[in-house]
Amino acid sequence: MGSGGEKSLSPAVAPLADAVAGLLELPLTSLSDDEVVDLLRGLETCARRLAAVSHRLLVEVQERSIPARAGARTSKRFLMETLRLSAADAGSRIAAVRDLGVWHTMDGGDTAPALPHTAAAQAAGEISADHAREIAAVMKRVPRGIEDADREAAEQILAEFARSGSPDDISKVGDRILAHLDPDGKLTDDVDRQRMRGITLGRQRADGMTPIHGEITPLLRALLDPILAKFARPGINNPQDPNSPTGLGGPIDRHALAEAAERDHRSTAQRNHDALVAVLQPGLALDRLGSHRGLPVSAILTMSIADVEKRAGVATTASGSSVPIGEALKLAEQADLFLAVFDHHGLPLHLGRTKRLATPAQRLALIAALRGCSRPGCDAPATLSAVHHITDYGKGGTTDIGNETLACDHCHSLVHDGPGGWKTIALGDDSRFPGRTAWIAPRHIDPDQIPRVNHRHHSGELLADTLARIHEHNRQEHQQHRRGPGQPPQPGTTAA
């Protein structure tokens, strides 16, 4: 085992090393913006394919028992010592090769990977290690008793979605698939959740700090999220800023909050910590928590009448988390209820007013329908979003539910008429998503100026889009099979 110098390079790797050396010396200042982006994408594709090559090598390492001969107790320890990897990185690679590697039988034959569609997508450079890891996490939750065909279909859907979607959204698509495979919600029931619940305070160290870890139930998450959404905002409850607003009691001065946010350099974890210090002060009553973006600081749950009737499924909170229907109904028994009625496109029916600011009822309707920021790609939940006029109020836009959407503070600031500004429009009845807010990116991002809708808060739409692509691909393959090999595709179709 060499130490990593050039003389120890395998002849098979030498051309790759030369190519990398050439890229390191490549002058970049002469490249255009488009060329820089193309180079970045090309490198990412190669890096993803190299991960698949690494899987092949790790299969050889383990099947030949190389770690044992090297004196390492495990393959993970072998990678840590040989490649100087962290324990987390080495463990992640070993877990990946179990799912994506091509292993061999005693007679030398190949066995298909446990996740064949995912392995093929990564080998083609179309998905990353993060995509593959998220797919594997979903597949581990599929019931053991499920039919093999259903299991394979689930993995195919996830792999196909990963080709164009974000790793962060795979779990959302997976939840929809698992709900279809297990409609009664028995994969993880309330007994399992209560068994896993717990918060542990570690031993206090000499420096006074105490580590904390644990797992919280959906109920506690739903109750905690709105408190953190208000009291952990940038600028609020900053112990290092004597002029930082507390958010307790009366309304917050928006100008003072904006100035405090500019001075706030805390991490999200630090802001969460300081928020809990604020709300856990002795003698603080919950009714002093005030409001957040025009609504009381409390859990806001949205559930479908179908799930209520079945007593199955989950309710969605304004912060994007979920609560089992049974627990949501228990919370509702102690709450002030609002009935929101939606049309068949999932949009709220008319709620309008002549003033600029949206009413609490309008905001509740938007939270229930949109669940978060409407700009494509943004995952900010409703608790971190403001009501945005699709057609600006100053340009004659009304404060009606049909002219309102949700946008987080950052995305809201992107909408303007100057250079680099985004635009928002309401899609017409001839659209796939009538009434929804579409965002048009500036020309340097999207020269075609195509209006796009955010699907990140609507896992059903992500799943439907992926299924449509799979069906279209299968249809084209079927047509090609009927025409026979070598025949061109029909006009209006794309070769698979």
LOGUVO-532202 format. One record per residue (C-alpha): x, y, z; residue in three letters. Coordinates in Angstrom, 1 decimal. Layout:
<atoms>
u;v;w;rest
X;Y;Z;ala .
...
</atoms>
This chain:
<atoms>
u;v;w;rest
0.0;0.0;0.0;met .
1.7;3.2;-1.1;gly .
1.5;6.5;0.8;ser .
-0.2;8.4;-2.1;gly .
2.8;9.8;-4.0;gly .
2.9;9.7;-7.8;glu .
5.2;6.7;-8.0;lys .
2.5;4.6;-6.2;ser .
-0.2;5.4;-8.7;leu .
-1.7;2.5;-10.6;ser .
-1.2;2.7;-14.4;pro .
-5.0;2.7;-14.7;ala .
-5.2;5.8;-12.6;val .
-2.2;7.7;-14.1;ala .
-4.2;9.2;-17.1;pro .
-6.8;10.4;-14.6;leu .
-4.2;12.0;-12.4;ala .
-2.7;13.7;-15.5;asp .
-6.1;15.0;-16.5;ala .
-6.7;16.4;-12.9;val .
-3.3;18.0;-13.0;ala .
-4.2;19.7;-16.3;gly .
-7.4;21.0;-14.8;leu .
-5.6;22.4;-11.8;leu .
-3.4;24.4;-14.1;glu .
-6.2;25.4;-16.4;leu .
-6.5;29.2;-16.6;pro .
-10.1;30.1;-15.6;leu .
-10.1;33.9;-15.9;thr .
-10.4;33.6;-19.7;ser .
-13.5;31.4;-19.5;leu .
-17.0;32.9;-20.0;ser .
-19.6;32.5;-17.3;asp .
-21.3;29.7;-19.3;asp .
-18.0;27.9;-19.7;glu .
-17.3;28.0;-16.0;val .
-20.8;26.5;-15.3;val .
-20.3;23.9;-18.0;asp .
-16.9;22.9;-16.4;leu .
-18.5;22.7;-13.0;leu .
-21.2;20.4;-14.2;arg .
-18.8;18.3;-16.1;gly .
-16.6;17.8;-13.0;leu .
-19.7;16.9;-11.0;glu .
-20.7;14.2;-13.4;thr .
-17.2;12.7;-13.4;cys .
-17.0;12.8;-9.6;ala .
-20.3;10.9;-9.4;arg .
-19.1;8.3;-11.9;arg .
-15.9;7.9;-9.9;leu .
-18.0;7.0;-6.8;ala .
-19.4;4.1;-8.8;ala .
-15.8;3.0;-9.7;val .
-15.0;3.2;-6.0;ser .
-17.9;0.8;-5.3;his .
-16.3;-1.8;-7.6;arg .
-13.0;-1.5;-5.8;leu .
-14.6;-1.8;-2.4;leu .
-16.4;-5.0;-3.5;val .
-13.0;-6.4;-4.5;glu .
-11.5;-5.3;-1.2;val .
-14.1;-7.1;0.8;gln .
-14.5;-10.2;-1.3;glu .
-10.7;-10.8;-1.3;arg .
-10.6;-10.3;2.5;ser .
-7.9;-7.6;2.1;ile .
-8.7;-5.9;5.4;pro .
-8.1;-9.1;7.4;ala .
-4.8;-9.7;5.7;arg .
-3.8;-6.1;6.4;ala .
-4.6;-6.6;10.1;gly .
-7.7;-4.4;10.2;ala .
-10.7;-5.7;12.2;arg .
-13.2;-4.3;9.7;thr .
-13.5;-2.9;6.2;ser .
-14.4;0.4;7.7;lys .
-11.2;0.5;9.9;arg .
-9.2;-0.6;6.8;phe .
-10.5;2.5;4.8;leu .
-9.8;4.8;7.8;met .
-6.2;3.6;8.1;glu .
-5.4;3.2;4.4;thr .
-7.1;6.3;2.9;leu .
-7.0;8.4;6.1;arg .
-10.8;8.8;6.1;leu .
-13.0;9.9;9.0;ser .
-15.1;7.2;10.7;ala .
-18.2;8.8;9.3;ala .
-16.9;8.9;5.7;asp .
-15.6;5.4;5.8;ala .
-18.8;4.1;7.2;gly .
-20.8;5.9;4.6;ser .
-18.8;4.3;1.8;arg .
-19.2;0.8;3.2;ile .
-23.0;1.3;3.6;ala .
-23.2;2.6;0.0;ala .
-21.4;-0.3;-1.5;val .
-23.7;-2.8;0.2;arg .
-26.6;-1.2;-1.6;asp .
-25.0;-0.2;-4.9;leu .
-22.1;-2.6;-5.5;gly .
-22.2;-5.6;-7.9;val .
-21.2;-8.6;-5.7;trp .
-20.2;-12.0;-7.0;his .
-21.3;-15.6;-6.3;thr .
-19.0;-18.4;-5.4;met .
-18.7;-19.4;-9.1;asp .
-17.8;-15.8;-10.1;gly .
-21.2;-14.7;-11.4;gly .
-22.5;-11.2;-10.9;asp .
-25.4;-10.4;-8.6;thr .
-27.5;-7.4;-9.2;ala .
-27.1;-4.5;-6.8;pro .
-29.7;-4.2;-4.0;ala .
-30.7;-0.9;-5.6;leu .
-30.2;-1.5;-9.3;pro .
-31.9;1.7;-10.7;his .
-30.0;3.9;-8.2;thr .
-26.7;2.2;-9.0;ala .
-27.2;2.7;-12.8;ala .
-28.1;6.4;-12.3;ala .
-25.0;7.0;-10.3;gln .
-22.7;5.1;-12.7;ala .
-24.1;7.4;-15.4;ala .
-23.2;10.4;-13.4;gly .
-26.9;11.5;-13.1;glu .
-27.2;11.4;-9.3;ile .
-24.9;12.1;-6.4;ser .
-23.9;10.1;-3.4;ala .
-26.3;12.2;-1.4;asp .
-29.2;11.2;-3.7;his .
-28.2;7.5;-3.3;ala .
-28.0;7.8;0.4;arg .
-31.5;9.3;0.7;glu .
-32.9;6.7;-1.6;ile .
-31.4;3.9;0.5;ala .
-32.8;5.5;3.7;ala .
-36.3;5.4;2.2;val .
-36.0;1.9;0.9;met .
-34.9;0.7;4.4;lys .
-38.4;1.8;5.6;arg .
-40.2;-0.3;3.0;val .
-42.0;-3.2;4.8;pro .
-40.2;-6.6;4.4;arg .
-43.5;-8.3;3.5;gly .
-44.1;-6.1;0.4;ile .
-44.1;-7.7;-3.0;glu .
-40.8;-7.7;-4.9;asp .
-42.4;-5.9;-7.9;ala .
-43.7;-3.1;-5.6;asp .
-40.3;-2.8;-4.0;arg .
-38.6;-2.5;-7.3;glu .
-41.2;0.0;-8.6;ala .
-40.6;2.1;-5.5;ala .
-36.9;2.2;-6.1;glu .
-37.3;3.0;-9.8;gln .
-39.5;5.9;-8.9;ile .
-37.0;7.3;-6.4;leu .
-34.1;6.9;-8.8;ala .
-36.0;8.6;-11.6;glu .
-37.0;11.5;-9.4;phe .
-33.4;11.9;-8.2;ala .
-32.2;12.4;-11.8;arg .
-33.9;15.9;-11.8;ser .
-34.8;16.5;-8.2;gly .
-33.0;17.6;-5.0;ser .
-31.7;15.0;-2.5;pro .
-33.6;17.1;0.1;asp .
-36.9;16.2;-1.5;asp .
-36.4;12.4;-1.9;ile .
-37.7;11.7;1.6;ser .
-40.9;13.6;0.7;lys .
-41.5;11.5;-2.4;val .
-40.6;8.5;-0.3;gly .
-43.3;9.3;2.3;asp .
-45.9;9.4;-0.5;arg .
-44.7;6.0;-1.8;ile .
-44.7;4.5;1.7;leu .
-48.2;5.8;2.3;ala .
-49.3;4.0;-0.8;his .
-47.5;0.8;0.1;leu .
-48.7;1.0;3.7;asp .
-52.0;3.0;3.7;pro .
-52.8;2.1;7.3;asp .
-49.6;3.8;8.6;gly .
-48.4;0.7;10.5;lys .
-44.7;1.1;9.4;leu .
-44.0;3.2;12.5;thr .
-47.0;3.4;14.8;asp .
-47.5;5.5;18.0;asp .
-46.1;2.7;20.2;val .
-42.8;2.8;18.2;asp .
-42.7;6.6;18.4;arg .
-43.3;6.6;22.2;gln .
-40.6;4.0;22.6;arg .
-38.1;6.1;20.7;met .
-38.9;9.4;22.3;arg .
-36.5;11.0;24.7;gly .
-34.2;14.0;25.3;ile .
-30.9;13.3;27.1;thr .
-28.8;15.9;28.9;leu .
-25.2;14.7;29.1;gly .
-22.7;15.3;31.9;arg .
-21.9;18.9;32.4;gln .
-18.3;19.5;31.4;arg .
-15.7;21.5;33.2;ala .
-16.4;24.5;30.9;asp .
-20.0;24.5;32.1;gly .
-21.4;23.3;28.8;met .
-23.8;20.3;28.6;thr .
-24.3;18.2;25.4;pro .
-27.9;17.4;24.5;ile .
-29.3;14.8;22.1;his .
-32.5;12.8;21.6;gly .
-35.5;12.2;19.4;glu .
-38.8;14.0;19.7;ile .
-42.3;12.9;18.7;thr .
-44.3;14.6;15.9;pro .
-46.4;16.2;18.6;leu .
-43.5;18.0;20.4;leu .
-42.1;19.0;17.0;arg .
-45.4;20.6;16.0;ala .
-45.5;22.5;19.3;leu .
-41.9;23.6;19.2;leu .
-41.7;24.7;15.6;asp .
-43.8;27.8;15.9;pro .
-42.0;29.0;19.0;ile .
-38.6;28.7;17.3;leu .
-40.0;30.3;14.1;ala .
-40.7;33.5;16.0;lys .
-38.1;33.6;18.8;phe .
-35.2;32.2;16.8;ala .
-35.5;34.7;14.0;arg .
-32.3;36.6;13.1;pro .
-32.1;39.7;15.3;gly .
-34.4;38.4;18.2;ile .
-33.2;37.4;21.7;asn .
-29.5;37.9;20.9;asn .
-27.7;38.0;24.2;pro .
-24.7;39.7;22.6;gln .
-26.8;42.6;21.4;asp .
-28.4;44.8;24.2;pro .
-30.7;46.4;21.6;asn .
-32.0;43.1;20.3;ser .
-35.9;42.8;20.5;pro .
-37.2;39.9;22.7;thr .
-40.4;39.3;20.8;gly .
-42.2;38.9;24.2;leu .
-45.4;40.7;24.8;gly .
-46.1;43.6;22.5;gly .
-45.5;44.0;18.8;pro .
-41.9;44.2;17.4;ile .
-40.6;47.3;15.8;asp .
-39.9;46.2;12.2;arg .
-37.1;48.8;11.8;his .
-35.4;47.8;15.0;ala .
-35.7;44.1;14.1;leu .
-34.2;44.7;10.6;ala .
-31.2;46.6;12.1;glu .
-30.7;43.8;14.8;ala .
-30.8;41.1;12.1;ala .
-28.0;42.9;10.2;glu .
-25.9;42.7;13.4;arg .
-26.8;39.1;14.1;asp .
-24.0;36.7;13.2;his .
-25.3;33.7;15.2;arg .
-25.8;30.3;13.7;ser .
-29.2;28.6;13.5;thr .
-28.3;26.3;16.4;ala .
-27.3;29.3;18.5;gln .
-30.5;31.2;17.7;arg .
-32.6;28.1;18.7;asn .
-30.7;27.9;22.0;his .
-31.3;31.6;22.8;asp .
-35.0;31.2;21.8;ala .
-35.5;28.5;24.4;leu .
-33.7;30.6;27.0;val .
-36.2;33.4;26.3;ala .
-39.4;31.3;26.5;val .
-38.4;29.3;29.5;leu .
-37.8;32.3;31.7;gln .
-39.4;31.8;35.2;pro .
-42.9;33.2;35.3;gly .
-43.4;33.5;31.5;leu .
-46.9;32.7;30.5;ala .
-47.6;31.3;27.1;leu .
-50.1;34.1;26.4;asp .
-47.2;36.5;26.4;arg .
-45.6;35.0;23.4;leu .
-47.5;37.4;21.2;gly .
-47.9;36.8;17.4;ser .
-45.7;35.9;14.5;his .
-46.4;37.3;11.0;arg .
-49.9;38.3;12.1;gly .
-50.9;34.9;13.7;leu .
-50.7;33.6;17.3;pro .
-47.5;31.7;18.2;val .
-49.1;28.2;18.1;ser .
-49.2;25.1;16.0;ala .
-51.2;25.4;12.7;ile .
-52.3;22.0;11.4;leu .
-53.8;21.3;7.9;thr .
-55.5;17.9;7.3;met .
-57.7;16.5;4.6;ser .
-61.2;15.4;5.3;ile .
-60.4;12.0;3.7;ala .
-57.6;11.4;6.2;asp .
-59.9;12.5;9.1;val .
-62.6;10.1;8.0;glu .
-60.1;7.2;7.7;lys .
-58.2;8.3;10.9;arg .
-55.1;7.5;8.9;ala .
-52.4;9.7;7.3;gly .
-50.8;12.8;8.7;val .
-51.6;16.5;9.3;ala .
-49.1;19.1;8.0;thr .
-47.9;21.9;10.2;thr .
-47.1;25.5;9.0;ala .
-43.4;24.7;9.5;ser .
-43.4;21.7;7.2;gly .
-43.4;18.8;9.7;ser .
-46.1;16.2;10.1;ser .
-48.3;14.9;12.9;val .
-50.3;11.7;12.8;pro .
-54.0;12.3;12.4;ile .
-54.9;10.8;15.8;gly .
-52.6;13.2;17.6;glu .
-53.7;16.1;15.4;ala .
-57.3;15.5;16.3;leu .
-56.4;15.5;20.0;lys .
-54.8;18.9;19.6;leu .
-57.8;20.1;17.7;ala .
-60.1;19.3;20.7;glu .
-58.3;22.0;22.7;gln .
-57.9;24.6;19.8;ala .
-59.8;27.3;18.1;asp .
-60.8;25.8;14.7;leu .
-60.8;27.4;11.3;phe .
-62.5;25.7;8.3;leu .
-60.7;26.2;5.0;ala .
-62.4;25.2;1.8;val .
-60.4;24.6;-1.4;phe .
-61.2;24.1;-5.0;asp .
-60.4;21.0;-7.0;his .
-56.9;22.5;-7.8;his .
-56.1;22.7;-4.1;gly .
-56.4;26.5;-4.0;leu .
-58.5;28.4;-1.4;pro .
-61.7;29.9;-2.6;leu .
-62.1;33.7;-2.7;his .
-61.0;35.7;0.4;leu .
-60.5;39.4;-0.4;gly .
-60.1;42.9;1.1;arg .
-59.4;46.4;-0.1;thr .
-56.4;47.0;2.3;lys .
-52.8;46.2;1.6;arg .
-52.2;43.8;4.5;leu .
-53.6;40.3;4.3;ala .
-56.0;39.3;7.1;thr .
-55.1;36.4;9.5;pro .
-57.8;34.3;7.7;ala .
-56.2;34.9;4.4;gln .
-52.8;33.9;5.8;arg .
-54.2;30.8;7.3;leu .
-55.7;29.9;3.9;ala .
-52.4;30.4;2.2;leu .
-50.6;28.3;4.8;ile .
-53.0;25.4;4.3;ala .
-52.8;25.6;0.5;ala .
-49.2;26.4;-0.2;leu .
-47.3;25.2;2.9;arg .
-44.3;27.3;2.2;gly .
-42.4;29.8;0.0;cys .
-43.7;29.6;-3.6;ser .
-40.4;30.4;-5.4;arg .
-39.1;27.3;-7.3;pro .
-36.4;25.5;-5.3;gly .
-37.0;27.3;-2.0;cys .
-37.8;25.0;1.0;asp .
-38.6;27.7;3.5;ala .
-41.8;26.7;5.4;pro .
-44.9;28.9;5.9;ala .
-43.7;30.0;9.3;thr .
-40.7;31.7;7.6;leu .
-42.8;33.2;4.8;ser .
-44.7;36.5;4.3;ala .
-47.8;37.1;2.2;val .
-46.7;38.5;-1.2;his .
-48.9;40.2;-3.8;his .
-48.4;38.4;-7.1;ile .
-49.3;41.7;-8.9;thr .
-47.8;44.4;-6.7;asp .
-50.3;46.4;-4.6;tyr .
-48.7;49.6;-5.9;gly .
-49.5;48.5;-9.5;lys .
-53.1;47.9;-8.8;gly .
-52.9;44.4;-7.4;gly .
-55.7;43.6;-4.9;thr .
-55.3;42.0;-1.5;thr .
-57.4;39.0;-2.6;asp .
-56.6;35.4;-2.1;ile .
-56.2;35.0;-5.9;gly .
-53.5;37.6;-5.9;asn .
-51.6;36.4;-2.9;glu .
-48.9;33.8;-2.3;thr .
-46.2;33.0;0.2;leu .
-42.6;34.1;-0.1;ala .
-39.8;34.0;2.5;cys .
-38.1;37.2;3.3;asp .
-35.1;36.4;1.0;his .
-37.2;35.4;-2.0;cys .
-39.6;38.3;-1.4;his .
-36.7;40.7;-1.8;ser .
-35.8;39.2;-5.2;leu .
-39.0;40.5;-6.8;val .
-38.4;43.9;-8.4;his .
-38.2;45.6;-11.7;asp .
-34.5;46.3;-11.7;gly .
-31.7;44.3;-13.2;pro .
-31.7;40.7;-11.9;gly .
-35.2;41.0;-10.6;gly .
-37.7;38.0;-10.5;trp .
-41.3;38.3;-11.5;lys .
-44.4;36.5;-10.3;thr .
-47.6;35.7;-12.2;ile .
-50.8;33.6;-11.5;ala .
-51.1;30.7;-14.0;leu .
-54.3;30.6;-16.1;gly .
-56.9;27.9;-16.4;asp .
-55.0;26.3;-19.4;asp .
-52.0;25.5;-17.2;ser .
-51.2;22.2;-15.5;arg .
-51.4;24.2;-12.2;phe .
-54.2;26.8;-12.7;pro .
-54.2;29.6;-10.1;gly .
-50.8;28.7;-8.7;arg .
-48.1;31.3;-8.5;thr .
-45.3;30.9;-11.1;ala .
-42.0;32.7;-10.8;trp .
-40.0;33.9;-13.8;ile .
-36.3;34.1;-13.2;ala .
-34.1;36.9;-14.6;pro .
-32.6;36.3;-18.1;arg .
-29.1;35.5;-16.8;his .
-30.6;32.5;-15.0;ile .
-33.3;31.5;-17.5;asp .
-32.9;33.1;-21.0;pro .
-36.2;31.4;-22.0;asp .
-38.2;33.2;-19.2;gln .
-40.3;30.1;-18.5;ile .
-42.7;30.5;-15.6;pro .
-42.0;27.8;-13.0;arg .
-44.0;26.5;-10.0;val .
-42.4;25.3;-6.7;asn .
-43.2;21.7;-6.0;his .
-41.0;21.2;-3.0;arg .
-43.9;21.6;-0.5;his .
-46.2;19.3;-2.5;his .
-44.7;15.8;-2.5;ser .
-47.7;14.5;-4.5;gly .
-46.8;16.8;-7.4;glu .
-43.2;15.6;-7.3;leu .
-44.3;12.0;-7.4;leu .
-46.8;12.6;-10.2;ala .
-44.2;14.3;-12.3;asp .
-41.8;11.4;-11.8;thr .
-44.4;8.8;-12.6;leu .
-45.4;10.7;-15.8;ala .
-41.7;10.6;-17.0;arg .
-41.5;6.9;-16.3;ile .
-44.7;6.2;-18.1;his .
-43.5;8.2;-21.1;glu .
-40.2;6.4;-21.2;his .
-41.9;3.0;-21.0;asn .
-44.4;4.1;-23.7;arg .
-41.5;5.1;-26.0;gln .
-39.7;1.8;-25.3;glu .
-42.8;-0.1;-26.1;his .
-43.2;1.7;-29.4;gln .
-39.6;1.1;-30.3;gln .
-40.0;-2.6;-29.5;his .
-43.0;-2.8;-31.8;arg .
-41.2;-1.0;-34.7;arg .
-38.1;-3.2;-34.3;gly .
-34.4;-2.4;-33.9;pro .
-32.9;0.3;-36.0;gly .
-36.2;2.0;-36.8;gln .
-36.4;5.8;-36.1;pro .
-38.9;7.0;-33.5;pro .
-42.2;8.4;-34.5;gln .
-42.4;12.2;-35.1;pro .
-43.0;14.1;-31.9;gly .
-41.3;11.5;-29.7;thr .
-37.8;11.3;-28.3;thr .
-35.6;8.3;-28.5;ala .
-35.2;6.6;-25.1;ala .
</atoms>
